[in-house]
Amino acid sequence: MRRLRSFDPAAVEAAVDLIRSLGIAALRARWRLMFGGSPPAGLSKDIIKRLIAYRIQEDAFGGLDRETKKLLARLARGGKARVELNRRLKPGAILVRDYQGTRHTVTVVPNGFSWQGETYTSLSTIARAITGTAWNGPRFFGLREAGQKQVDGSAMPSAPKPNPHRGRRPSIRPRPESQPQAG
């Protein structure tokens, strides 16, 4: 991660605006100064502008962290993105779930999740306390869809699917073999 010694956001914006106005010859010259060689032949003028603008912003504000770089490299190799709550949920984030007419609010804290004045290490423990049944906590709070994979690639357990026939009267028809034969 590179950083300039000091930066002015307005100056960075002005530098990016200047890049937008340059012709292809000036863009190639700027590329050589910034990247130490000529841009690849297949890059369009628009892509060259975007990459130079990104580098200006990266130099001023800092680049991607190591974890994000690893994720992007894995995705580029055709790998799957792993769902990691710690990456997505930062302390201070608030999860809200309405369950049976009651609103439940969970706050992400540095060492877990705070709910009703207690700190828990697992969203699933909170979901079980709320519902009285086993639930996948991230799914209960809407952070995952049913059928998404866990880090190890296995299917995540999901809540039982509702029975579409529940509450309906069953159809009562005689079986064909019990009907009288005409004859």
Contacts in CASP RR format, 6 or more apart in sequence:
PFRMAT RR
TARGET T0000
AUTHOR 0000-0000-0000
METHOD contacts of the structure
MODEL  1
MRRLRSFDPAAVEAAVDLIRSLGIAALRARWRLMFGGSPPAGLSKDIIKR
LIAYRIQEDAFGGLDRETKKLLARLARGGKARVELNRRLKPGAILVRDYQ
GTRHTVTVVPNGFSWQGETYTSLSTIARAITGTAWNGPRFFGLREAGQKQ
VDGSAMPSAPKPNPHRGRRPSIRPRPESQPQAG
1 58 0 8 1.000
1 62 0 8 1.000
1 63 0 8 1.000
1 64 0 8 1.000
1 65 0 8 1.000
2 58 0 8 1.000
2 59 0 8 1.000
2 62 0 8 1.000
2 63 0 8 1.000
3 59 0 8 1.000
3 60 0 8 1.000
3 61 0 8 1.000
3 62 0 8 1.000
4 59 0 8 1.000
4 60 0 8 1.000
7 60 0 8 1.000
7 61 0 8 1.000
9 60 0 8 1.000
12 56 0 8 1.000
12 57 0 8 1.000
12 60 0 8 1.000
12 61 0 8 1.000
15 56 0 8 1.000
16 53 0 8 1.000
16 56 0 8 1.000
16 57 0 8 1.000
19 27 0 8 1.000
19 30 0 8 1.000
19 49 0 8 1.000
19 52 0 8 1.000
19 53 0 8 1.000
19 56 0 8 1.000
20 49 0 8 1.000
20 53 0 8 1.000
22 30 0 8 1.000
22 49 0 8 1.000
23 45 0 8 1.000
24 45 0 8 1.000
24 48 0 8 1.000
27 39 0 8 1.000
27 45 0 8 1.000
27 48 0 8 1.000
27 49 0 8 1.000
27 52 0 8 1.000
28 38 0 8 1.000
28 39 0 8 1.000
28 48 0 8 1.000
30 52 0 8 1.000
31 37 0 8 1.000
31 38 0 8 1.000
31 39 0 8 1.000
31 48 0 8 1.000
31 51 0 8 1.000
31 52 0 8 1.000
32 38 0 8 1.000
34 52 0 8 1.000
34 55 0 8 1.000
35 55 0 8 1.000
39 48 0 8 1.000
39 51 0 8 1.000
43 51 0 8 1.000
64 72 0 8 1.000
67 87 0 8 1.000
71 81 0 8 1.000
74 80 0 8 1.000
74 81 0 8 1.000
75 81 0 8 1.000
80 149 0 8 1.000
80 153 0 8 1.000
82 151 0 8 1.000
83 138 0 8 1.000
83 143 0 8 1.000
83 144 0 8 1.000
83 148 0 8 1.000
83 149 0 8 1.000
83 150 0 8 1.000
83 151 0 8 1.000
84 151 0 8 1.000
85 123 0 8 1.000
85 138 0 8 1.000
85 143 0 8 1.000
88 143 0 8 1.000
89 95 0 8 1.000
89 108 0 8 1.000
89 143 0 8 1.000
90 108 0 8 1.000
91 108 0 8 1.000
91 109 0 8 1.000
91 110 0 8 1.000
92 107 0 8 1.000
92 108 0 8 1.000
92 109 0 8 1.000
93 107 0 8 1.000
93 108 0 8 1.000
94 105 0 8 1.000
94 106 0 8 1.000
94 107 0 8 1.000
94 108 0 8 1.000
95 105 0 8 1.000
95 106 0 8 1.000
95 107 0 8 1.000
95 108 0 8 1.000
95 113 0 8 1.000
95 123 0 8 1.000
95 141 0 8 1.000
95 143 0 8 1.000
96 103 0 8 1.000
96 104 0 8 1.000
96 105 0 8 1.000
96 106 0 8 1.000
97 103 0 8 1.000
97 104 0 8 1.000
97 106 0 8 1.000
97 130 0 8 1.000
97 140 0 8 1.000
97 141 0 8 1.000
97 142 0 8 1.000
98 104 0 8 1.000
99 130 0 8 1.000
99 131 0 8 1.000
104 115 0 8 1.000
104 126 0 8 1.000
104 130 0 8 1.000
105 115 0 8 1.000
106 113 0 8 1.000
106 114 0 8 1.000
106 115 0 8 1.000
106 123 0 8 1.000
106 126 0 8 1.000
106 141 0 8 1.000
107 113 0 8 1.000
107 114 0 8 1.000
107 115 0 8 1.000
108 114 0 8 1.000
109 119 0 8 1.000
111 119 0 8 1.000
111 121 0 8 1.000
112 119 0 8 1.000
112 120 0 8 1.000
112 121 0 8 1.000
113 119 0 8 1.000
113 120 0 8 1.000
113 121 0 8 1.000
113 122 0 8 1.000
113 123 0 8 1.000
113 126 0 8 1.000
114 120 0 8 1.000
115 126 0 8 1.000
115 129 0 8 1.000
120 126 0 8 1.000
122 137 0 8 1.000
123 137 0 8 1.000
123 138 0 8 1.000
123 140 0 8 1.000
123 141 0 8 1.000
123 143 0 8 1.000
124 134 0 8 1.000
124 135 0 8 1.000
124 136 0 8 1.000
124 137 0 8 1.000
124 138 0 8 1.000
124 140 0 8 1.000
126 137 0 8 1.000
127 135 0 8 1.000
127 136 0 8 1.000
127 137 0 8 1.000
127 140 0 8 1.000
127 141 0 8 1.000
128 134 0 8 1.000
128 135 0 8 1.000
130 140 0 8 1.000
131 140 0 8 1.000
133 159 0 8 1.000
134 157 0 8 1.000
135 159 0 8 1.000
136 144 0 8 1.000
136 156 0 8 1.000
136 157 0 8 1.000
136 158 0 8 1.000
136 159 0 8 1.000
137 143 0 8 1.000
138 144 0 8 1.000
139 145 0 8 1.000
139 146 0 8 1.000
139 156 0 8 1.000
139 158 0 8 1.000
139 159 0 8 1.000
144 156 0 8 1.000
146 156 0 8 1.000
146 158 0 8 1.000
146 159 0 8 1.000
147 155 0 8 1.000
147 156 0 8 1.000
147 158 0 8 1.000
148 156 0 8 1.000
149 155 0 8 1.000
149 156 0 8 1.000
150 156 0 8 1.000
END
